Amino acid sequence: MSPVRFTRTGAVDLDTVRDDVAKWYALKRQVTLVGQKLDEGKNALKALVQKYGETDPKTGSLLLDLEGPVGDGDRKIAKLKNQRSETTSVNDEEAEKILRRKGLWEEMTETITVLDQSRVFAAYYDNKITNDELARMFPKRVTFSFILLDEDDKPVH
């Protein structure tokens, strides 16, 4: 007879639960392994494109033409591409140096007011803010995370 455990919401068949856990965890381990293999394969293909690909003169991306479609699905792969992208970010030190030298620093900057949480808590500890007010300013949110535990109550990854 299957062991039954009584919980706050009723009885549960532990043999069925254990079987479901074993199947799910086996799939989880396979997904992790497959994900690692996919990453390794993608990195190897990217290295090949980097080494043997030709630069697209319009975009600067690297393309490796496979000279024949690959795959047996409805979408065939004909080329591999390392797509070039470019971002622009500010060099804060250089921008400040140039703008100060030109007398534009004050005109190009603004002061932004942000809440200093440590000061709010200090005011609470000094009894300037009530428990209710603090709770309304910092509402709690409850979430649950699904974790597998071993016999020593340590997480299993």
Contact map, one row per residue, 1 for C-alpha under 8 A:
1110000000000000000000000000000000000000000000000000000000000000000000000000000000000000000000000000000000000000000000000000000000000000000000000000000000000
1111000000001110000000000000000000000000000000000000000000000000000000000000000000000000000000000000000000000000000000000000000000000000000000000000000000000
1111100000001110000000000000000000000000000000000000000000000000000000000000000000000000000000000000000000000000000000000000000000000000000000000000000000000
0111110000111100000000000000000000000000000000000000000000000000000000000000000000000000000000000000000000000000000000000000000000000000000000000000000000000
0011111000111100000000000000000000000000000000000000000000000000000000000000000000000000000000000000000000000000000000000000000000000000000000000000000000000
0001111111110000000000000000000000000000000000000000000000000000000000000000000000000000000000000000000000000000000000000000000000000000000000000000000000000
0000111111110000000000000000000000000000000000000000000000000000000000000000000000000000000000000000000000000000000000000000000000000000000000000000000000000
0000011111000000000000000000000000000000000000000000000000000000000000000000000000000000000000000000000000000000000000000000000000000000000000000000000000000
0000011111100000000000000000000000000000000000000000000000000000000000000000000000000000000000000000000000000000000000000000000000000000000000000000000000000
0000011111110000000000000000000000000000000000000000000000000000000000000000000000000000000000000000000000000000000000000000000000000000000000000000000000000
0001111011111000000000000000000000000000000000000000000000000000000000000000000000000000000000000000000000000000000000000000000000000000000000000000000000000
0001111001111100100000000000000000000000000000000000000000000000000000000000000000000000000000000000000000000000000000000000000000000000000000000000000000000
0111100000111111100000000000000000000000000000000000000000000000000000000000000000000000000000000000000000000000000000000000000000000000000000000000000000000
0111100000011111110000000000000000000000000000000000000000000000000000000000000000000000000000000000000000000000000000000000000000000000000000000000000000000
0110000000001111111000000000000000000000000000000000000000000000000000000000000000000000000000000000000000000000000000000000000000000000000000000000000000000
0000000000001111111100000000000000000000000000000000000000000000000000000000000000000000000000000000000000000000000000000000000000000000000000000000000000000
0000000000011111111110000000000000000000000000000000000000000000000000000000000000000000000000000000000000000000000000000000000000000000000000000000000000000
0000000000000111111111000000000000000000000000000000000000000000000000000000000000000000000000000000000000000000000000000000000000000000000000000000000000000
0000000000000011111111100000000000000000000000000000000000000000000000000000000000000000000000000000000000000000000000000000000000000000000000000000000000000
0000000000000001111111110000000000000000000000000000000000000000000000000000000000000000000000000000000000000000000000000000000000000000000000000000000000000
0000000000000000111111111000000000000000000000000000000000000000000000000000000000000000000000000000000000000000000000000000000000000000000000000000000000000
0000000000000000011111111100000000000000000000000000000000000000000000000000000000000000000000000000000000000000000000000000000000000000000000000000000000000
0000000000000000001111111110000000000000000000000000000000000000000000000000000000000000000000000000000000000000000000000000000000000000000000000000000000000
0000000000000000000111111111000000000000000000000000000000000000000000000000000000000000000000000000000000000000000000000000000000000000000000000000000000000
0000000000000000000011111111100000000000000000000000000000000000000000000000000000000000000000000000000000000000000000000000000000000000000000000000000000000
0000000000000000000001111111110000000000000000000000000000000000000000000000000000000000000000000000000000000000000000000000000000000000000000000000000000000
0000000000000000000000111111111000000000000000000000000000000000000000000000000000000000000000000000000000000000000000000000000000000000000000000000000000000
0000000000000000000000011111111100000000000000000000000000000000000000000000000000000000000000000000000000000000000000000000000000000000000000000000000000000
0000000000000000000000001111111110000000000000000000000000000000000000000000000000000000000000000000000000000000000000000000000000000000000000000000000000000
0000000000000000000000000111111111000000000000000000000000000000000000000000000000000000000000000000000000000000000000000000000000000000000000000000000000000
0000000000000000000000000011111111100000000000000000000000000000000000000000000000000000000000000000000000000000000000000000000000000000000000000000000000000
0000000000000000000000000001111111110000000000000000000000000000000000000000000000000000000000000000000000000000000000000000000000000000000000000000000000000
0000000000000000000000000000111111111000000000000000000000000000000000000000000000000000000000000000000000000000000000000000000000000000000000000000000000000
0000000000000000000000000000011111111100000000000000000000000000000000000000000000000000000000000000000000000000000000000000000000000000000000000000000000000
0000000000000000000000000000001111111110000000000000000000000000000000000000000000000000000000000000000000000000000000000000000000000000000000000000000000000
0000000000000000000000000000000111111111000000000000000000000000000000000000000000000000000000000000000000000000000000000000000000000000000000000000000000000
0000000000000000000000000000000011111111100000000000000000000000000000000000000000000000000000000000000000000000000000000000000000000000000000000000000000000
0000000000000000000000000000000001111111110000000000000000000000000000000000000000000000000000000000000000000000000000000000000000000000000000000000000000000
0000000000000000000000000000000000111111111000000000000000000000000000000000000000000000000000000000000000000000000000000000000000000000000000000000000000000
0000000000000000000000000000000000011111111100000000000000000000000000000000000000000000000000000000000000000000000000000000000000000000000000000000000000000
0000000000000000000000000000000000001111111110000000000000000000000000000000000000000000000000000000000000000000000000000000000000000000000000000000000000000
0000000000000000000000000000000000000111111111000000000000000000000000000000000000000000000000000000000000000000000000000000000000000000000000000000000000000
0000000000000000000000000000000000000011111111100000000000000000000000000000000000000000000000000000000000000000000000000000000000000000000000000000000000000
0000000000000000000000000000000000000001111111110000000000000000000000000000000000000000000000000000000000000000000000000000000000000000000000000000000000000
0000000000000000000000000000000000000000111111111000000000000000000000000000000100000000000000000000000000000000000000000000000000000000000000000000000000000
0000000000000000000000000000000000000000011111111100000000000000000000000000000011000000000000000000000000000000000000000000000000000000000000000000000000000
0000000000000000000000000000000000000000001111111110000000000000000000000000000000000000000000000000000000000000000000000000000000000000000000000000000000000
0000000000000000000000000000000000000000000111111111100000000000000000000000000000000000000000000000000000000000000000000000000000000000000000000000000000000
0000000000000000000000000000000000000000000011111111100000000111000000000000000111000000000000000000000000000000000000000000000000000000000000000000000000000
0000000000000000000000000000000000000000000001111111100000000100000000000000000001000000000000000000000000000000000000000000000000000000000000000000000000000
0000000000000000000000000000000000000000000000111111100000000000000000000000000000000000000000000000000000000000000000000000000000000000000000000000000000000
0000000000000000000000000000000000000000000000011111110000000001000000000000000000000000000000000000000000000000000000000000000000000000000000000000000000000
0000000000000000000000000000000000000000000000011111111000000111100000000000000000000000000000000000000000000000000000000000000000000000000000000000000000000
0000000000000000000000000000000000000000000000000001111100000111000000000000000000000000000000000000000000000000000000000000000000000000000000000000000000000
0000000000000000000000000000000000000000000000000000111110011110000000000000000000000000000000000000000000000000000000000000000000000000000000000000000000000
0000000000000000000000000000000000000000000000000000011111111110000000000000000000000000000000000000000000000000000000000000000000000000000000000000000000000
0000000000000000000000000000000000000000000000000000001111111000000000000000000000000000000000000000000000000000000000000000000000000000000000000000000000000
0000000000000000000000000000000000000000000000000000000111110000000000000000000000000000000000000000000000000000000000000000000000000000000000000000000000000
0000000000000000000000000000000000000000000000000000000111111000000000000000000000010000000000000000000000000000000000000000000000000000000000000000000000000
0000000000000000000000000000000000000000000000000000001111111100000000000000000000110000000000000000000000000000000000000000000000000000000000000000000000000
0000000000000000000000000000000000000000000000000000001110111110000000000000000011110000000000000000000000000000000000000000000000000000000000000000000000000
0000000000000000000000000000000000000000000000001100111100011111000000000000000011110000000000000000000000000000000000000000000000000000000000000000000000000
0000000000000000000000000000000000000000000000001000111100001111100000000000001111000000000000000000000000000000000000000000000000000000000000000000000000000
0000000000000000000000000000000000000000000000001001110000000111110000000000001110000000000000000000000000000000000000000000000000000000000000000000000000000
0000000000000000000000000000000000000000000000000000100000000011111000000000011100000000000000000000000000000000000000000000000000000000000000000000000000000
0000000000000000000000000000000000000000000000000000000000000001111111000000011100000000000000000000000000000000000000000000000000000000000000000000000000000
0000000000000000000000000000000000000000000000000000000000000000111110000000011000000000000000000000000000000000000000000000000000000000000000000000000000000
0000000000000000000000000000000000000000000000000000000000000000011111000000010000000000000000000000000000000000000000000000000000000000000000000000000000000
0000000000000000000000000000000000000000000000000000000000000000011111100001110000000000000000000000000000000000000000000000000000000000000000000000000000000
0000000000000000000000000000000000000000000000000000000000000000010111110001110000000000000000000000000000000000000000000000000000000000000000000000000000000
0000000000000000000000000000000000000000000000000000000000000000000011111011100000000000000000000000000000000000000000000000000000000000000000000000000000000
0000000000000000000000000000000000000000000000000000000000000000000001111111000000000000000000000000000000000000000000000000000000000000000000000000000000000
0000000000000000000000000000000000000000000000000000000000000000000000111111000000000000000000000000000000000000000000000000000000000000000000000000000000000
0000000000000000000000000000000000000000000000000000000000000000000000011111000000000000000000000000000000000000000000000000000000000000000000000000000000000
0000000000000000000000000000000000000000000000000000000000000000000000111111100000000000000000000000000000000000000000000000000000000000000000000000000000000
0000000000000000000000000000000000000000000000000000000000000000000011111111110000000000000000000000000000000000000000000000000000000000000000000000000000000
0000000000000000000000000000000000000000000000000000000000000000000011100011111100000000000000000000000000000000000000000000000000000000000000000000000000000
0000000000000000000000000000000000000000000000000000000000000000111111000001111100000000000000000000000000000000000000000000000000000000000000000000000000000
0000000000000000000000000000000000000000000000000000000000000011111000000000111110000000000000000000000000000000000000000000000000000000000000000000000000000
0000000000000000000000000000000000000000000010001000000000000011110000000000111111000000000000000000000000000000000000000000000000000000000000000000000000000
0000000000000000000000000000000000000000000001001000000000001111000000000000001111100000000000000000000000000000000000000000000000000000000000000000000000000
0000000000000000000000000000000000000000000001001100000000001110000000000000000111110000000000000000000000000000000000000000000000000000000000000000000000000
0000000000000000000000000000000000000000000000000000000000011100000000000000000011111000000000000000000000000000000000000000000000000000000000000000000000000
0000000000000000000000000000000000000000000000000000000000111100000000000000000001111100000000000000000000000000000000000000000000000000000000000000000000000
0000000000000000000000000000000000000000000000000000000000000000000000000000000000111110000000000000000000000000000000000000000000000000000000000000000000000
0000000000000000000000000000000000000000000000000000000000000000000000000000000000011111000000000000000000000000000000000000000000000000000000000000000000000
0000000000000000000000000000000000000000000000000000000000000000000000000000000000001111100000000000000000000000000000000000000000000000000000000000000000000
0000000000000000000000000000000000000000000000000000000000000000000000000000000000000111110000000000000000000000000000000000000000000000000000000000000000000
0000000000000000000000000000000000000000000000000000000000000000000000000000000000000011111000000000000000000000000000000000000000000000000000000000000000000
0000000000000000000000000000000000000000000000000000000000000000000000000000000000000001111100100000000000000000000000000000000000000000000000000000000000000
0000000000000000000000000000000000000000000000000000000000000000000000000000000000000000111111100000000000000000000000000000000000000000000000000000000000000
0000000000000000000000000000000000000000000000000000000000000000000000000000000000000000011111110000000000000000000000000000000000000000000000000000000000000
0000000000000000000000000000000000000000000000000000000000000000000000000000000000000000001111111000000000000000000000000000000000000000000000000000000000000
0000000000000000000000000000000000000000000000000000000000000000000000000000000000000000001111111100000000000000000000000000000000000000000000000000000000000
0000000000000000000000000000000000000000000000000000000000000000000000000000000000000000011111111110000000000000000000000000000000000000000000000000000000000
0000000000000000000000000000000000000000000000000000000000000000000000000000000000000000000111111111000010000000000000000000000000000000000000000000000000000
0000000000000000000000000000000000000000000000000000000000000000000000000000000000000000000011111111100000000000000000000000000000000000000000000000000000000
0000000000000000000000000000000000000000000000000000000000000000000000000000000000000000000001111111110000000000000000000000000000000000000000000000000000000
0000000000000000000000000000000000000000000000000000000000000000000000000000000000000000000000111111111110010000000000000000000000000000000000000000000000000
0000000000000000000000000000000000000000000000000000000000000000000000000000000000000000000000011111111110000000000000000000000000000000000000000000000000000
0000000000000000000000000000000000000000000000000000000000000000000000000000000000000000000000001111111100000000000000000000000000000000000000000000000000000
0000000000000000000000000000000000000000000000000000000000000000000000000000000000000000000000000111111110000000000000000000000000000000000000000000000000000
0000000000000000000000000000000000000000000000000000000000000000000000000000000000000000000000000011111111000000000000000000000000000000000000000000000000000
0000000000000000000000000000000000000000000000000000000000000000000000000000000000000000000000000011111111110000000000000000000000000000000000000000000000000
0000000000000000000000000000000000000000000000000000000000000000000000000000000000000000000000010011011111111000000000000000000000000000000000000000000000000
0000000000000000000000000000000000000000000000000000000000000000000000000000000000000000000000000000001111111100000000000000000000000000000000000000000000000
0000000000000000000000000000000000000000000000000000000000000000000000000000000000000000000000000000000111111100000000000000000000000000000000000000000000000
0000000000000000000000000000000000000000000000000000000000000000000000000000000000000000000000000010000111111100000000000000000000000000000000000000000000000
0000000000000000000000000000000000000000000000000000000000000000000000000000000000000000000000000000000011111110000000000000000000000000000000000000000000000
0000000000000000000000000000000000000000000000000000000000000000000000000000000000000000000000000000000001111111000000000000000000000000000000000000000000000
0000000000000000000000000000000000000000000000000000000000000000000000000000000000000000000000000000000000001111100000000000000000000000000000000000000000000
0000000000000000000000000000000000000000000000000000000000000000000000000000000000000000000000000000000000000111110000000000000000000000000000000000000000000
0000000000000000000000000000000000000000000000000000000000000000000000000000000000000000000000000000000000000011111000000000000000000000000000000000000000000
0000000000000000000000000000000000000000000000000000000000000000000000000000000000000000000000000000000000000001111100000000000000000000000000000000000000000
0000000000000000000000000000000000000000000000000000000000000000000000000000000000000000000000000000000000000000111110000000000000000000000000000000000000000
0000000000000000000000000000000000000000000000000000000000000000000000000000000000000000000000000000000000000000011111110000000000000000000000000000000000000
0000000000000000000000000000000000000000000000000000000000000000000000000000000000000000000000000000000000000000001111111000000000000000000000000000000000000
0000000000000000000000000000000000000000000000000000000000000000000000000000000000000000000000000000000000000000000111111100000000000000000000000000000000000
0000000000000000000000000000000000000000000000000000000000000000000000000000000000000000000000000000000000000000000111111110000000000000000000000000000000000
0000000000000000000000000000000000000000000000000000000000000000000000000000000000000000000000000000000000000000000111111111000000000000000000000000000000000
0000000000000000000000000000000000000000000000000000000000000000000000000000000000000000000000000000000000000000000011111111100000000000000000000000000000000
0000000000000000000000000000000000000000000000000000000000000000000000000000000000000000000000000000000000000000000001111111110000000000000000000000000000000
0000000000000000000000000000000000000000000000000000000000000000000000000000000000000000000000000000000000000000000000111111111110000000000000000000000000000
0000000000000000000000000000000000000000000000000000000000000000000000000000000000000000000000000000000000000000000000011111111111100100000000000000000000000
0000000000000000000000000000000000000000000000000000000000000000000000000000000000000000000000000000000000000000000000001111111110000000000000000000000000000
0000000000000000000000000000000000000000000000000000000000000000000000000000000000000000000000000000000000000000000000000111111110000000000000000000000000000
0000000000000000000000000000000000000000000000000000000000000000000000000000000000000000000000000000000000000000000000000011111111000000000000000000000000000
0000000000000000000000000000000000000000000000000000000000000000000000000000000000000000000000000000000000000000000000000011111111000000000000000000000000000
0000000000000000000000000000000000000000000000000000000000000000000000000000000000000000000000000000000000000000000000000011111111101100000000000000000000000
0000000000000000000000000000000000000000000000000000000000000000000000000000000000000000000000000000000000000000000000000001001111111100000000000000000000000
0000000000000000000000000000000000000000000000000000000000000000000000000000000000000000000000000000000000000000000000000001000011111110000000000000000000000
0000000000000000000000000000000000000000000000000000000000000000000000000000000000000000000000000000000000000000000000000000000001111111000000000000000000000
0000000000000000000000000000000000000000000000000000000000000000000000000000000000000000000000000000000000000000000000000000000011111111100000000000000000000
0000000000000000000000000000000000000000000000000000000000000000000000000000000000000000000000000000000000000000000000000001000011111111110000000000000000000
0000000000000000000000000000000000000000000000000000000000000000000000000000000000000000000000000000000000000000000000000000000000111111111100000000000000000
0000000000000000000000000000000000000000000000000000000000000000000000000000000000000000000000000000000000000000000000000000000000011111111000000000000000000
0000000000000000000000000000000000000000000000000000000000000000000000000000000000000000000000000000000000000000000000000000000000001111111000000000000000000
0000000000000000000000000000000000000000000000000000000000000000000000000000000000000000000000000000000000000000000000000000000000000111111100000000000000000
0000000000000000000000000000000000000000000000000000000000000000000000000000000000000000000000000000000000000000000000000000000000000011111110000000000000000
0000000000000000000000000000000000000000000000000000000000000000000000000000000000000000000000000000000000000000000000000000000000000010011111000000000000000
0000000000000000000000000000000000000000000000000000000000000000000000000000000000000000000000000000000000000000000000000000000000000000001111100000000000000
0000000000000000000000000000000000000000000000000000000000000000000000000000000000000000000000000000000000000000000000000000000000000000000111110000000000000
0000000000000000000000000000000000000000000000000000000000000000000000000000000000000000000000000000000000000000000000000000000000000000000011111000000000000
0000000000000000000000000000000000000000000000000000000000000000000000000000000000000000000000000000000000000000000000000000000000000000000001111100000000000
0000000000000000000000000000000000000000000000000000000000000000000000000000000000000000000000000000000000000000000000000000000000000000000000111110000000000
0000000000000000000000000000000000000000000000000000000000000000000000000000000000000000000000000000000000000000000000000000000000000000000000011111000000000
0000000000000000000000000000000000000000000000000000000000000000000000000000000000000000000000000000000000000000000000000000000000000000000000001111100000110
0000000000000000000000000000000000000000000000000000000000000000000000000000000000000000000000000000000000000000000000000000000000000000000000000111110000111
0000000000000000000000000000000000000000000000000000000000000000000000000000000000000000000000000000000000000000000000000000000000000000000000000011111111110
0000000000000000000000000000000000000000000000000000000000000000000000000000000000000000000000000000000000000000000000000000000000000000000000000001111111110
0000000000000000000000000000000000000000000000000000000000000000000000000000000000000000000000000000000000000000000000000000000000000000000000000000111111000
0000000000000000000000000000000000000000000000000000000000000000000000000000000000000000000000000000000000000000000000000000000000000000000000000000111111000
0000000000000000000000000000000000000000000000000000000000000000000000000000000000000000000000000000000000000000000000000000000000000000000000000000111111100
0000000000000000000000000000000000000000000000000000000000000000000000000000000000000000000000000000000000000000000000000000000000000000000000000000111111110
0000000000000000000000000000000000000000000000000000000000000000000000000000000000000000000000000000000000000000000000000000000000000000000000000011110011111
0000000000000000000000000000000000000000000000000000000000000000000000000000000000000000000000000000000000000000000000000000000000000000000000000011110001111
0000000000000000000000000000000000000000000000000000000000000000000000000000000000000000000000000000000000000000000000000000000000000000000000000001000000111
